[in-house]
């Protein structure tokens, strides 16, 4: 979640399996499934109505381990 300067607002604004919720509550990561079930099934919930007004851009980086 990036501000007007194109930089992340702060470390707590990185949402991933180790930090599952943004400070404003607008982004929630379902957590790592740890291989349970078929395939990769993690979910990122986004509520655009809750996004902090300081956020100008949301970037999604997806990797598969």
C-alpha positions as CSV (number, residue, x, y, z in Angstrom):
1,X,0.0,0.0,0.0
2,X,1.8,3.0,-1.4
3,X,1.5,6.8,-0.7
4,X,1.7,9.7,-3.1
5,X,5.5,9.4,-3.2
6,X,5.3,5.8,-4.5
7,X,6.7,4.3,-1.3
8,X,5.1,2.1,1.2
9,X,3.5,4.0,4.1
10,X,5.4,2.0,6.7
11,X,6.4,-1.6,7.5
12,X,3.1,-2.3,9.0
13,X,1.4,-1.6,5.6
14,X,3.0,-4.8,4.1
15,X,0.3,-7.5,4.1
16,X,1.4,-11.1,3.8
17,X,1.2,-14.5,5.6
18,X,3.3,-13.1,8.5
19,X,1.3,-9.8,8.9
20,X,-2.2,-10.6,7.8
21,X,-4.0,-7.3,8.2
22,X,-3.3,-3.7,7.2
23,X,-3.5,-1.0,9.9
24,X,-6.7,0.4,8.4
25,X,-8.3,-3.1,8.2
26,X,-8.9,-2.8,4.4
27,X,-6.6,-5.7,3.4
28,X,-6.7,-9.1,5.1
29,X,-4.6,-12.1,4.0
30,X,-6.1,-15.5,4.8
31,X,-2.8,-16.9,5.9
32,X,-0.6,-19.7,4.6
33,X,-2.4,-22.9,3.9
34,X,0.9,-24.8,4.5
35,X,0.1,-27.2,1.7
36,X,-3.3,-28.3,3.1
37,X,-5.8,-28.9,0.3
38,X,-5.3,-28.8,-3.4
39,X,-3.0,-26.2,-4.9
40,X,-2.4,-22.7,-3.5
41,X,-5.6,-21.3,-2.0
42,X,-4.6,-18.3,0.0
43,X,-7.0,-15.4,-0.3
44,X,-6.5,-11.6,0.0
45,X,-9.7,-9.7,1.0
46,X,-9.8,-6.1,-0.1
47,X,-12.4,-3.6,1.2
48,X,-11.8,-0.4,-0.9
49,X,-14.2,1.5,1.3
50,X,-11.9,1.1,4.2
51,X,-8.6,2.0,2.5
52,X,-6.8,4.9,4.3
53,X,-6.9,8.1,2.2
54,X,-3.1,8.3,2.3
55,X,-2.9,5.1,0.1
56,X,-2.6,6.1,-3.5
57,X,-1.7,2.8,-5.0
58,X,-2.1,-0.9,-4.0
59,X,0.4,-3.3,-5.5
60,X,0.1,-7.0,-5.4
61,X,3.2,-9.2,-5.6
62,X,2.5,-12.9,-5.9
63,X,5.1,-15.6,-5.6
64,X,4.8,-19.4,-5.3
65,X,7.2,-21.3,-3.1
